[in-house]
Amino acid sequence: MKEKKFQIANAKYAATAMALLAFLFFIFAAITKSTGTRVFCIVLLCLSLLGGCGMLYLAYGSGRQKNYFLYDRRRKCKVSPKNLTFDFLNDKLSEYLSDFVEESIDLWEGFPQKLKIQLQADKAYLPPIAFRMLHDLSLRRPEDILAVFTTCDKKMLAFVCRAIKDSGDEEMASLIFHMKKHTEREKTRIIAFFTKNRRCFEGRIVHYIKTHIEEYEI
């Protein structure tokens, strides 16, 4: 996303340069006494204007492209915000994460450095990814839930909890970190938290993306 903004900024600079170049060719065409030179300058002026228009289209036309969560890549069509479903958004999150991990459950073993760097630019993706991690774990067997949660890195989980807290769910973030600090005595609670809140995690993903939809333009 950051790279796209950089490209758009460059397109704007290029369009300005083309406009200045066209103006120079206009001056040369106006002051030259040679008919051949005047025609040549007019041709270059037209080419510069066309190039500038192309750059402006890139900057202002294609620059306002599509919203990541409002575009169905398979059907190649836009999706209305009111029609967003968990299944669709979950697929889009899988698509986003596929460049960084084999499966999103792997994030419980730690965030790849490349993903951390990307999320510095795409901060709006972090809360849905955090809830996606909770949802992934809720789909596992009770013994697997406990094993993954017990052995995961505390700093990584703190990172996830901060994302959940920033989404507005401070109570859930505090509970998760409390269970991590006291895994021995909270084993039953840990399993119950994940297995009973699967639908809750789905709802959090949908709600957060819908209420921050303007932050996902690409």
C-alpha positions as CSV (number, residue, x, y, z in Angstrom):
1,M,0.0,0.0,0.0
2,K,2.9,2.3,0.9
3,E,4.5,1.5,-2.4
4,K,1.3,2.4,-4.3
5,K,1.2,5.9,-2.6
6,F,4.9,6.4,-3.6
7,Q,4.0,5.6,-7.2
8,I,1.1,8.0,-7.2
9,A,3.3,10.8,-5.8
10,N,5.9,10.1,-8.6
11,A,3.1,10.2,-11.2
12,K,2.1,13.7,-10.0
13,Y,5.6,15.0,-10.2
14,A,6.0,13.5,-13.7
15,A,2.7,15.1,-14.8
16,T,3.9,18.5,-13.6
17,A,7.2,18.0,-15.4
18,M,5.3,17.2,-18.6
19,A,3.2,20.3,-18.3
20,L,6.3,22.5,-17.9
21,L,7.9,20.8,-20.9
22,A,4.8,21.4,-23.0
23,F,4.9,25.1,-22.0
24,L,8.5,25.4,-23.1
25,F,7.7,23.8,-26.5
26,F,4.8,26.4,-26.8
27,I,7.3,29.2,-26.2
28,F,9.8,27.8,-28.7
29,A,7.0,27.4,-31.3
30,A,5.8,31.0,-30.7
31,I,9.3,32.7,-31.1
32,T,10.9,30.6,-33.8
33,K,10.8,31.9,-37.4
34,S,11.3,28.4,-38.9
35,T,8.2,26.7,-40.0
36,G,9.8,23.3,-39.7
37,T,11.0,24.0,-36.2
38,R,7.5,25.4,-35.2
39,V,5.8,22.2,-36.5
40,F,8.3,20.1,-34.6
41,C,7.7,22.0,-31.4
42,I,4.0,21.7,-31.8
43,V,4.3,17.9,-32.2
44,L,6.4,17.7,-29.1
45,L,4.0,20.0,-27.3
46,C,1.1,17.6,-28.1
47,L,3.1,14.6,-27.0
48,S,4.0,16.3,-23.8
49,L,0.4,17.1,-23.1
50,L,-0.7,13.6,-23.9
51,G,2.0,12.2,-21.6
52,G,1.0,14.6,-18.8
53,C,-2.7,13.6,-19.2
54,G,-1.6,9.9,-18.9
55,M,0.3,10.7,-15.7
56,L,-2.6,12.6,-14.3
57,Y,-4.9,9.6,-15.0
58,L,-2.4,7.4,-13.1
59,A,-2.3,9.9,-10.2
60,Y,-6.0,10.7,-9.9
61,G,-7.8,8.0,-11.8
62,S,-6.1,4.7,-11.1
63,G,-4.8,6.2,-7.9
64,R,-8.3,6.0,-6.5
65,Q,-8.4,2.4,-7.3
66,K,-10.3,-0.1,-5.2
67,N,-10.8,-1.0,-1.6
68,Y,-9.0,-4.3,-0.6
69,F,-12.1,-5.6,1.2
70,L,-14.6,-4.3,-1.3
71,Y,-13.2,-6.1,-4.3
72,D,-13.8,-9.7,-5.2
73,R,-10.7,-10.8,-7.1
74,R,-12.2,-14.1,-8.2
75,R,-15.3,-12.5,-9.7
76,K,-13.5,-9.3,-10.6
77,C,-16.2,-7.1,-9.2
78,K,-16.9,-4.6,-6.4
79,V,-18.6,-5.7,-3.2
80,S,-21.0,-3.4,-1.3
81,P,-20.0,-2.8,2.4
82,K,-23.4,-4.0,3.5
83,N,-22.8,-7.4,1.8
84,L,-19.6,-8.1,3.6
85,T,-19.6,-11.5,5.3
86,F,-17.2,-13.2,7.6
87,D,-16.4,-15.9,5.0
88,F,-15.5,-13.3,2.4
89,L,-13.4,-11.2,4.7
90,N,-11.7,-14.3,6.1
91,D,-10.7,-15.3,2.5
92,K,-9.4,-11.8,2.0
93,L,-7.3,-12.0,5.2
94,S,-5.9,-15.4,4.0
95,E,-5.0,-13.7,0.7
96,Y,-3.2,-10.9,2.5
97,L,-1.3,-13.3,4.8
98,S,-0.4,-15.7,2.1
99,D,2.7,-13.6,1.1
100,F,4.1,-14.1,4.6
101,V,3.0,-17.5,6.1
102,E,1.9,-20.9,4.8
103,E,-1.1,-20.9,7.2
104,S,-2.3,-18.1,9.5
105,I,-2.2,-20.4,12.5
106,D,1.6,-20.2,12.0
107,L,1.5,-16.7,13.4
108,W,1.2,-18.2,16.8
109,E,4.8,-19.2,16.4
110,G,5.8,-15.6,15.8
111,F,5.3,-12.8,13.3
112,P,7.7,-12.9,10.3
113,Q,9.8,-9.8,10.2
114,K,8.6,-9.0,6.7
115,L,5.0,-9.0,8.0
116,K,5.9,-6.8,10.9
117,I,7.4,-4.3,8.5
118,Q,4.4,-4.4,6.2
119,L,2.0,-3.9,9.1
120,Q,3.8,-0.7,10.0
121,A,2.4,0.7,6.8
122,D,-0.9,-1.2,6.9
123,K,-1.8,-0.7,10.5
124,A,-5.5,-1.1,9.9
125,Y,-4.9,-4.8,9.1
126,L,-3.4,-5.6,12.5
127,P,-6.7,-5.8,14.6
128,P,-8.5,-8.1,12.1
129,I,-5.3,-10.3,11.9
130,A,-5.2,-10.5,15.7
131,F,-8.9,-11.6,15.8
132,R,-8.2,-14.0,13.0
133,M,-5.5,-15.6,15.1
134,L,-8.0,-16.1,17.9
135,H,-10.5,-17.6,15.5
136,D,-7.8,-19.9,14.0
137,L,-7.1,-21.3,17.5
138,S,-10.8,-21.7,18.3
139,L,-11.1,-24.2,15.4
140,R,-8.5,-26.6,17.0
141,R,-9.1,-29.4,19.4
142,P,-9.0,-28.5,23.1
143,E,-5.6,-30.1,23.7
144,D,-4.2,-28.3,20.7
145,I,-5.6,-25.0,21.8
146,L,-3.9,-25.4,25.2
147,A,-0.6,-26.5,23.7
148,V,-0.4,-23.6,21.3
149,F,-1.5,-21.0,23.8
150,T,0.8,-22.3,26.5
151,T,3.9,-22.4,24.4
152,C,3.5,-19.2,22.3
153,D,5.9,-16.4,23.0
154,K,4.7,-13.9,25.6
155,K,6.0,-10.9,23.7
156,M,4.2,-12.0,20.5
157,L,1.0,-12.4,22.5
158,A,1.5,-8.9,24.0
159,F,1.7,-7.6,20.5
160,V,-1.5,-9.3,19.6
161,C,-3.2,-8.0,22.7
162,R,-2.2,-4.4,22.0
163,A,-3.9,-4.8,18.6
164,I,-7.0,-6.1,20.2
165,K,-6.9,-3.3,22.8
166,D,-6.4,-0.7,20.1
167,S,-9.5,-2.0,18.3
168,G,-11.5,-1.0,21.4
169,D,-11.7,-4.3,23.2
170,E,-9.5,-3.7,26.2
171,E,-11.3,-6.2,28.4
172,M,-10.7,-9.1,26.0
173,A,-7.0,-8.1,25.6
174,S,-6.5,-8.0,29.4
175,L,-8.2,-11.4,29.9
176,I,-6.0,-13.0,27.2
177,F,-2.8,-11.7,28.7
178,H,-4.0,-12.7,32.2
179,M,-4.6,-16.3,31.0
180,K,-1.1,-16.3,29.4
181,K,0.6,-15.3,32.7
182,H,-1.3,-17.9,34.7
183,T,-1.6,-20.8,32.2
184,E,-1.3,-23.5,34.8
185,R,-4.3,-22.5,36.9
186,E,-6.3,-21.2,33.9
187,K,-6.2,-24.2,31.6
188,T,-9.9,-24.9,31.7
189,R,-10.7,-21.2,31.2
190,I,-8.3,-21.0,28.3
191,I,-10.1,-23.8,26.4
192,A,-13.5,-22.4,27.2
193,F,-12.5,-18.9,26.1
194,F,-11.5,-20.0,22.6
195,T,-14.2,-22.7,22.0
196,K,-17.1,-20.6,23.2
197,N,-16.1,-17.3,21.5
198,R,-15.6,-18.5,17.9
199,R,-18.6,-16.6,16.7
200,C,-17.5,-13.6,18.8
201,F,-14.1,-13.5,17.0
202,E,-15.9,-13.7,13.6
203,G,-18.1,-10.8,14.6
204,R,-15.1,-8.7,15.8
205,I,-13.4,-9.2,12.4
206,V,-16.5,-8.1,10.4
207,H,-17.3,-5.2,12.7
208,Y,-13.8,-3.8,12.7
209,I,-13.4,-3.9,9.0
210,K,-16.8,-2.5,8.3
211,T,-16.2,0.5,10.7
212,H,-12.8,1.2,9.3
213,I,-13.5,0.3,5.6
214,E,-12.1,3.6,4.3
215,E,-8.6,2.6,5.7
216,Y,-8.3,-0.3,3.2
217,E,-8.1,1.6,-0.1
218,I,-5.2,0.3,-2.3
